[in-house]
Amino acid sequence: MSLPPARDRIHLGNWRTHPASTWSFQNVGELVPCASISAPAGKPAPGPGSGLLDALMIETDDGGRISATAHLEASHGDAFVALRDGALVAEWHAP
């Protein structure tokens, strides 16, 4: 696992790419205007659709295929939510 660059090397040109994103997505208010929205109290229920994301195959740049879950894990994401017609159909959160 690589560490994010020092704060003075994170800027609007690289803040959304790894490894800078590791720090910047947790401190986005230091880079762009934002508003705080409080989370509801209590632990959220597990998201639906993990089986859908495991079954959904994505073609990789080299012509291989991986599951959407494997892609999310490899892309250094923190969370993913899929909606259809405004309804939640799948949700994934990094460990």
C-alpha positions in Angstrom: 0.0 0.0 0.0 1.5 3.3 -1.0 1.2 6.4 1.2 -0.3 9.6 -0.1 2.1 12.4 -1.2 2.8 15.1 1.3 0.0 17.7 1.6 2.0 20.4 -0.2 2.1 18.1 -3.3 -1.7 17.6 -3.5 -3.5 20.1 -5.7 -6.6 20.4 -7.9 -4.7 18.6 -10.7 -4.1 15.4 -8.8 -6.5 15.3 -5.8 -8.9 12.8 -7.3 -6.2 10.2 -8.3 -4.5 7.6 -6.2 -2.4 7.9 -4.1 -3.3 11.6 -3.5 -7.0 10.7 -3.2 -6.3 8.6 -0.1 -5.8 11.9 1.8 -7.8 14.3 -0.3 -11.2 12.5 -0.2 -11.0 12.6 3.6 -9.9 16.3 3.6 -11.8 17.6 0.6 -12.8 20.8 2.4 -9.2 21.9 2.3 -9.2 21.7 -1.5 -12.7 22.7 -2.7 -15.8 24.4 -1.2 -18.1 21.8 0.6 -20.8 21.5 3.1 -20.9 19.1 6.0 -23.9 16.7 6.2 -24.2 14.7 9.4 -24.7 11.0 9.2 -27.7 9.4 10.9 -27.1 7.9 14.3 -26.4 4.2 14.6 -24.7 1.7 12.4 -26.0 1.5 8.8 -27.5 -1.8 7.7 -25.5 -3.8 5.1 -26.2 -2.7 1.6 -28.1 -4.8 -0.9 -26.9 -6.2 -4.1 -23.4 -7.6 -3.2 -24.3 -10.7 -5.2 -25.1 -8.5 -8.2 -21.7 -6.8 -8.0 -19.9 -10.2 -7.6 -21.8 -11.5 -10.7 -21.3 -8.4 -12.9 -18.2 -8.9 -15.0 -16.1 -5.9 -16.3 -13.6 -6.1 -19.1 -10.2 -4.9 -18.2 -7.8 -2.9 -20.3 -5.8 -6.1 -21.2 -8.9 -8.0 -22.3 -9.4 -9.9 -19.1 -12.5 -10.0 -17.0 -13.0 -9.3 -13.3 -16.1 -8.9 -11.1 -17.3 -5.4 -10.3 -16.5 -6.1 -6.7 -12.9 -7.0 -7.6 -12.7 -3.8 -9.7 -13.9 -1.7 -6.8 -11.4 -3.3 -4.5 -8.5 -2.7 -7.0 -9.5 0.9 -7.8 -8.9 2.2 -4.2 -12.5 3.2 -3.9 -14.2 3.7 -0.5 -17.8 3.1 -1.5 -20.1 2.5 -4.5 -23.9 2.9 -4.8 -26.0 1.9 -7.8 -29.5 3.3 -8.3 -32.1 2.5 -10.9 -35.1 4.8 -11.2 -34.1 6.3 -7.9 -34.1 3.0 -6.0 -31.0 1.5 -4.5 -30.1 -1.8 -6.3 -26.5 -2.4 -5.1 -24.1 -1.0 -2.6 -20.4 -1.7 -1.7 -18.2 -0.4 1.0 -14.4 -0.9 1.4 -13.3 -2.7 4.5 
